[in-house]
Amino acid sequence: MYRYDQYDHQIVRERVAQFRSQVERRISGELTEDEFRPLRLQNGLYLQRHAYMLRVAIPYGLLSSAQMRKLGHIARKFDRGYGHFTTRQNIQYNWIELEQSPEILAELASVEMHAIQTSGNCIRNITSDQFCGVAADELADPRPYIEILRQWSTFHPEFAYLPRKFKIAVNAAAEDRAAVQVHDIGLNLIKNDAGELGFQVLVGGGLGRTPIIGSVIREFLPWQHLLSYTEAIMRVYNQYGRRDNKYKARIKILVKALGVEEFARQVEAEWLDLKDSPSAITSEELARVASYFTPPAYETLKDNDALLQQQRSEDKAFSNWLTRNVRPHKVSGYAIVTLSLKKTGTPPGDATAEQIDFVAELSDRYSFGELRVTHEQNLVLADVKQSDLLALYKEAKTHGLATANIGLLTDIICCPGGDFCSLANAKSIPIAEAIAERFDNVDFQHDIGDIELNISGCINACGHHHVGNIGILGVDKDGSEWYQVSIGGAQGNESAIGKIIGPSFAAGQMPEVIGRLLEVYVKERIEEELFIDTVNRVGINPFKDHVYATPIAGQTYQAGEDAYA
């Protein structure tokens, strides 16, 4: 993985010292809260309902075991003993004291981490496939390109004050696990007919108040021009993106207003002045950065199908775990393991300090001291010997990290919601916990099959509810919390925005609502058809009719036209 050079160390140390002085001035009263706000946001520090929240950057979701241990230490020393892994592959701490925040940043700097550009109107943490570098379906390792983009975008003076926050995702596999179609810029690493590597470039995707699937503006961009073309996109957006209305300030609104063809034309025109600039990536520079991502010392092994089959037959729970949590590796004899942070009874994405330390230990013993964070809010050990899978499973199970539910109903994506976030209209975590408890039956979940259930506490869509096969959005109705339900959303290669089924529901109704949606699916599905395929085939009306056919016990629906807003 990438290691800091002397310039990285110096920049981060200087930023810590600068912020320490700013915090001291705020505490003394020399700075007002309005003056301090942009300064703290530049360092990932938010003021939420109960305390400050610190968001720590995990570039493209990759961590060393030493960095993971430091995250556990921070959770234990400065928070309430846990951290929350997010859909941006970062980690958040929800109970931070302002006076201690510079010390936390200093602790992070000691293991080559920071919180820079995890907030504000800048280029945020660049996300990618959690399996990059090891996936069997990967064209090439995208991490060197992402690292070059990260270095280019960090402290970029021209793009430090954009009209709004900006998110980039990169994918290099046949299966899009980075959700590139719902990012401001989505990059697919591809080959052209001549066998040359380059990028398909999408622009204008995003969720939030106006969910939009991104549009392709260039089918093939030679990799050498990745920075200059990205800069051209950023310049067009920076110049013409709206600054008078934050709800209309994202690049997706500009693309929609201009039209995709006109936006692409303006980018190409801007790029003519940039493509031959010094920002072109040389083969030497790519090789230099790629040297940080050399494969670990894999042993020469053969796939151990016979052993795994025997172990499956002896332990059904382990067999279920292999099916759901283990993926093929590009190197024979190895496997990719996802550790679930979605055990019933715990908030999705949360990990205790003890679990964080334990995963660091597992990565040292089983996965060359590295791990990853997924945008579905789970953790990955990417390089596990197949012969070690059973031992790893047994150890992970003792710490609540072996729930066999990856991709299933209880693998819920969920934002912190109204329990913490000052922007939220409603709580998210209790809804996720109630649904998980209602359907906490492994056999039932495996029978239902792959289904994505995403929950957001407000329209900002941090829980990606728009692209959940079932999406739940918290809404405020006359000071009370209600929940709007959509179905038919999807991420990945066939990304789609879900459709609202009708008026919103009270919190106590939500498990039954999900139950009724599943009843229609079970009735209508054909053989092994997935939930999303059934929805696409029969439409939302059968689901809507069944959900609203009879009142759900406990509370009534929220009536009125605004329930559809």
ZIFEN-V678257 format. One record per residue. N is the residue number from 1. RES is the residue in one small letter. SS is DSSP state (H for helix, E for strand, L for the rest). D_LAST is the distance of its C-alpha to the last C-alpha in whole Angstrom. Layout:
n:res:ss:d_last
N:RES:SS:D_LAST
N:RES:SS:D_LAST
//
This chain:
n:res:ss:d_last
1:m:L:45
2:y:L:45
3:r:L:47
4:y:L:47
5:d:L:50
6:q:H:52
7:y:H:49
8:d:H:46
9:h:H:48
10:q:H:49
11:i:H:45
12:v:H:44
13:r:H:47
14:e:H:46
15:r:H:43
16:v:H:43
17:a:H:46
18:q:H:44
19:f:H:41
20:r:H:43
21:s:H:45
22:q:H:41
23:v:H:40
24:e:H:44
25:r:H:43
26:r:H:40
27:i:H:41
28:s:H:44
29:g:L:42
30:e:L:43
31:l:L:40
32:t:L:37
33:e:H:33
34:d:H:32
35:e:H:35
36:f:H:35
37:r:H:31
38:p:H:31
39:l:H:35
40:r:H:33
41:l:H:30
42:q:L:33
43:n:L:34
44:g:L:31
45:l:E:31
46:y:E:28
47:l:E:28
48:q:L:26
49:r:L:25
50:h:L:29
51:a:L:31
52:y:E:31
53:m:E:30
54:l:E:32
55:r:E:30
56:v:E:33
57:a:L:34
58:i:L:35
59:p:H:35
60:y:H:34
61:g:H:34
62:l:E:38
63:l:E:40
64:s:E:44
65:s:H:45
66:a:H:46
67:q:H:43
68:m:H:41
69:r:H:44
70:k:H:43
71:l:H:39
72:g:H:41
73:h:H:43
74:i:H:40
75:a:H:38
76:r:H:41
77:k:H:43
78:f:H:40
79:d:L:37
80:r:L:37
81:g:L:38
82:y:E:35
83:g:E:33
84:h:E:30
85:f:E:30
86:t:L:26
87:t:L:25
88:r:L:27
89:q:L:30
90:n:L:31
91:i:E:31
92:q:E:30
93:y:E:32
94:n:E:30
95:w:E:33
96:i:E:35
97:e:L:37
98:l:H:37
99:e:H:41
100:q:H:41
101:s:H:39
102:p:H:41
103:e:H:44
104:i:H:41
105:l:H:41
106:a:H:44
107:e:H:44
108:l:H:42
109:a:H:44
110:s:L:47
111:v:L:46
112:e:L:44
113:m:L:41
114:h:L:38
115:a:L:35
116:i:L:35
117:q:L:32
118:t:L:30
119:s:L:28
120:g:L:27
121:n:L:27
122:c:L:29
123:i:E:30
124:r:L:29
125:n:L:31
126:i:L:31
127:t:E:30
128:s:E:32
129:d:L:33
130:q:L:34
131:f:L:37
132:c:L:38
133:g:L:42
134:v:L:43
135:a:E:41
136:a:L:43
137:d:L:40
138:e:E:40
139:l:L:42
140:a:L:43
141:d:L:42
142:p:L:39
143:r:H:40
144:p:H:43
145:y:H:40
146:i:H:37
147:e:H:40
148:i:H:41
149:l:H:38
150:r:H:37
151:q:H:40
152:w:H:40
153:s:H:36
154:t:L:37
155:f:L:38
156:h:L:38
157:p:H:38
158:e:H:37
159:f:H:33
160:a:L:33
161:y:L:31
162:l:L:28
163:p:L:25
164:r:L:23
165:k:L:24
166:f:E:25
167:k:L:26
168:i:E:28
169:a:E:29
170:v:E:32
171:n:E:33
172:a:L:37
173:a:E:37
174:a:L:36
175:e:L:33
176:d:L:31
177:r:L:30
178:a:L:29
179:a:L:25
180:v:H:27
181:q:H:24
182:v:H:21
183:h:L:23
184:d:L:24
185:i:E:27
186:g:E:28
187:l:E:32
188:n:E:34
189:l:E:37
190:i:E:39
191:k:E:43
192:n:L:44
193:d:L:46
194:a:L:49
195:g:L:48
196:e:L:47
197:l:E:44
198:g:E:41
199:f:E:37
200:q:E:35
201:v:E:32
202:l:E:28
203:v:E:26
204:g:L:23
205:g:L:21
206:g:E:18
207:l:L:15
208:g:L:13
209:r:L:10
210:t:L:12
211:p:L:13
212:i:E:17
213:i:L:20
214:g:L:23
215:s:E:25
216:v:E:29
217:i:E:31
218:r:E:34
219:e:E:36
220:f:E:39
221:l:E:39
222:p:E:43
223:w:H:42
224:q:H:45
225:h:H:42
226:l:H:39
227:l:H:39
228:s:H:40
229:y:H:37
230:t:H:35
231:e:H:36
232:a:H:36
233:i:H:32
234:m:H:32
235:r:H:34
236:v:H:32
237:y:H:28
238:n:H:30
239:q:H:31
240:y:H:28
241:g:L:25
242:r:L:23
243:r:L:24
244:d:L:23
245:n:L:19
246:k:H:19
247:y:H:15
248:k:H:17
249:a:L:20
250:r:L:20
251:i:H:23
252:k:H:20
253:i:H:19
254:l:H:23
255:v:H:23
256:k:H:21
257:a:H:22
258:l:H:26
259:g:L:25
260:v:H:27
261:e:H:30
262:e:H:31
263:f:H:29
264:a:H:32
265:r:H:35
266:q:H:34
267:v:H:34
268:e:H:37
269:a:H:39
270:e:H:38
271:w:H:40
272:l:H:43
273:d:L:44
274:l:L:43
275:k:L:44
276:d:L:48
277:s:L:47
278:p:L:48
279:s:L:45
280:a:L:46
281:i:L:46
282:t:L:50
283:s:H:51
284:e:H:53
285:e:H:50
286:l:H:48
287:a:H:51
288:r:H:51
289:v:H:47
290:a:H:47
291:s:H:51
292:y:H:48
293:f:H:47
294:t:L:50
295:p:L:50
296:p:L:51
297:a:L:54
298:y:L:54
299:e:L:56
300:t:L:58
301:l:L:56
302:k:L:56
303:d:L:53
304:n:L:53
305:d:H:52
306:a:H:55
307:l:H:54
308:l:H:51
309:q:H:51
310:q:H:54
311:q:H:51
312:r:H:49
313:s:H:51
314:e:H:52
315:d:L:49
316:k:H:46
317:a:H:43
318:f:H:45
319:s:H:44
320:n:H:40
321:w:H:40
322:l:H:42
323:t:H:40
324:r:H:36
325:n:H:37
326:v:E:40
327:r:E:40
328:p:E:43
329:h:E:44
330:k:L:46
331:v:L:49
332:s:L:51
333:g:L:52
334:y:E:49
335:a:E:45
336:i:E:42
337:v:E:40
338:t:E:37
339:l:E:37
340:s:L:34
341:l:L:32
342:k:L:30
343:k:L:33
344:t:L:31
345:g:L:31
346:t:L:31
347:p:L:28
348:p:L:27
349:g:L:28
350:d:E:31
351:a:E:34
352:t:E:37
353:a:H:40
354:e:H:42
355:q:H:40
356:i:H:40
357:d:H:44
358:f:H:44
359:v:H:42
360:a:H:44
361:e:H:47
362:l:H:46
363:s:H:46
364:d:H:49
365:r:H:51
366:y:H:49
367:s:L:47
368:f:L:49
369:g:L:47
370:e:E:44
371:l:E:41
372:r:E:37
373:v:E:34
374:t:L:31
375:h:L:27
376:e:L:27
377:q:L:28
378:n:L:32
379:l:E:35
380:v:E:38
381:l:E:41
382:a:E:42
383:d:E:46
384:v:E:47
385:k:E:50
386:q:H:50
387:s:H:53
388:d:H:51
389:l:H:48
390:l:H:49
391:a:H:50
392:l:H:47
393:y:H:45
394:k:H:47
395:e:H:47
396:a:H:43
397:k:H:43
398:t:H:45
399:h:L:42
400:g:L:39
401:l:L:38
402:a:L:39
403:t:L:36
404:a:L:36
405:n:L:33
406:i:L:32
407:g:L:29
408:l:L:29
409:l:L:26
410:t:L:27
411:d:L:27
412:i:L:24
413:i:E:22
414:c:E:21
415:c:L:20
416:p:L:22
417:g:H:19
418:g:H:19
419:d:H:23
420:f:L:24
421:c:L:21
422:s:L:21
423:l:L:17
424:a:L:16
425:n:L:14
426:a:L:15
427:k:L:18
428:s:L:19
429:i:H:23
430:p:H:23
431:i:H:20
432:a:H:22
433:e:H:26
434:a:H:25
435:i:H:24
436:a:H:27
437:e:H:29
438:r:H:28
439:f:L:29
440:d:L:32
441:n:L:34
442:v:H:36
443:d:H:37
444:f:H:34
445:q:H:32
446:h:H:34
447:d:H:34
448:i:H:30
449:g:L:31
450:d:L:29
451:i:L:25
452:e:L:23
453:l:E:21
454:n:E:19
455:i:E:17
456:s:E:15
457:g:L:15
458:c:L:12
459:i:L:10
460:n:L:14
461:a:L:15
462:c:L:18
463:g:L:18
464:h:L:17
465:h:H:15
466:h:H:14
467:v:H:18
468:g:L:18
469:n:L:20
470:i:E:18
471:g:E:15
472:i:E:14
473:l:E:11
474:g:E:12
475:v:E:9
476:d:E:11
477:k:E:11
478:d:L:14
479:g:L:16
480:s:E:16
481:e:E:14
482:w:E:12
483:y:E:12
484:q:E:9
485:v:E:12
486:s:E:12
487:i:E:16
488:g:L:18
489:g:L:18
490:a:E:21
491:q:L:23
492:g:L:26
493:n:L:28
494:e:L:26
495:s:L:22
496:a:E:19
497:i:L:15
498:g:L:14
499:k:E:12
500:i:E:10
501:i:L:12
502:g:L:10
503:p:L:9
504:s:L:10
505:f:E:14
506:a:E:16
507:a:H:18
508:g:H:21
509:q:H:20
510:m:H:19
511:p:H:22
512:e:H:23
513:v:H:19
514:i:H:21
515:g:H:24
516:r:H:23
517:l:H:21
518:l:H:25
519:e:H:27
520:v:H:25
521:y:H:26
522:v:H:30
523:k:H:30
524:e:H:29
525:r:L:30
526:i:L:33
527:e:L:36
528:e:L:35
529:e:L:31
530:l:L:29
531:f:H:25
532:i:H:24
533:d:H:26
534:t:H:26
535:v:H:22
536:n:H:23
537:r:H:26
538:v:H:24
539:g:L:21
540:i:L:18
541:n:H:19
542:p:H:22
543:f:H:20
544:k:H:17
545:d:H:20
546:h:H:22
547:v:H:19
548:y:L:18
549:a:L:22
550:t:L:23
551:p:L:22
552:i:L:22
553:a:L:24
554:g:L:24
555:q:L:21
556:t:L:18
557:y:L:15
558:q:L:12
559:a:L:12
560:g:L:10
561:e:H:7
562:d:H:5
563:a:H:6
564:y:H:4
565:a:L:0
//
